[in-house]
Amino acid sequence: MSKKNEFGALDLISVYDEKKENPDKIPISEIISNPNQPRVFGKDNVDDLLDSIERLGLIEPIVVRKDLDGYVLVAGERRLNAATKLGWSEIPAIVTDANPDVCYEMALAENEKRKSLNPWEVGRAIDYLRKEKNKTADEVGKILGYTPRYIKQLNAIARIEQDVVNEFIQKGNEPSIKNLERLLKMQSGEEQPKYKYVPKNNRIVIDLKRIPEQARVDFMEELQNLKIKYGI
């Protein structure tokens, strides 16, 4: 995997470090979600944040952009959802005057810096920036501190449909880039299962005790692939 360890030079969120000590208090009722937020999965699952926010308050303020109808969320969707769930009427926020395109890059940069997006979500965001905002792979790479090879990998797995990724995760699979690349190959037919598919209404019993250990490991891995592909 060709991913840099350090965050890129264009960590746009860092520009607002000096404002974190004295953020504004924004009425939650005036904040609207951004439909183009990079995060897709898990944004409503905030149980892990509730206890710490209730005891300690919001250590890291959210970031919003002023809009005609109020404020548009830039970064901190889970923090906002947690505060809403706790019944807060206001929330500490940094108000940016950056344009919507830069705000999207900020949201992506902040989420990725926190490692809170899975590779498919990052790939989807990269695809959006390249197709809708005409960013080059090099420009996106500089925003995130990624090499061209890693950008290409992420862009590729973004081709997987969202419902397929959701089902993959719901079945307990780790959405790592390796697993998602394998899922993409299976969908496109590039990677074919070695074993014949058995319909759900049939049942077979296989005694694995006499199979060599490595063959047994290979078999179980392939069986898992079949389960993913056919929804077994």
RAZICOR-V67435 format. One record per pair of residues at least 12 apart in sequence whose C-alpha atoms are under 6 Angstrom apart, sorted by the first residue. I is the first residue (numbers start at 1). J is the second residue. If there is no record, write none. Layout:
# RAZICOR-V67435
I | J
I | J
This chain:
# RAZICOR-V67435
2 | 150
3 | 146
3 | 147
3 | 150
4 | 146
7 | 145
8 | 142
8 | 143
8 | 144
8 | 145
10 | 143
12 | 106
13 | 106
23 | 92
23 | 93
23 | 94
24 | 92
24 | 93
25 | 90
25 | 91
25 | 92
26 | 90
26 | 91
27 | 89
27 | 90
28 | 89
28 | 90
30 | 70
30 | 71
31 | 71
31 | 72
32 | 72
33 | 72
33 | 73
34 | 73
38 | 108
38 | 125
43 | 78
46 | 82
50 | 82
61 | 92
61 | 93
62 | 75
62 | 76
62 | 93
63 | 75
63 | 93
63 | 94
63 | 95
64 | 95
65 | 95
65 | 96
74 | 103
74 | 107
75 | 107
119 | 177
120 | 158
123 | 154
123 | 155
123 | 158
124 | 158
127 | 155
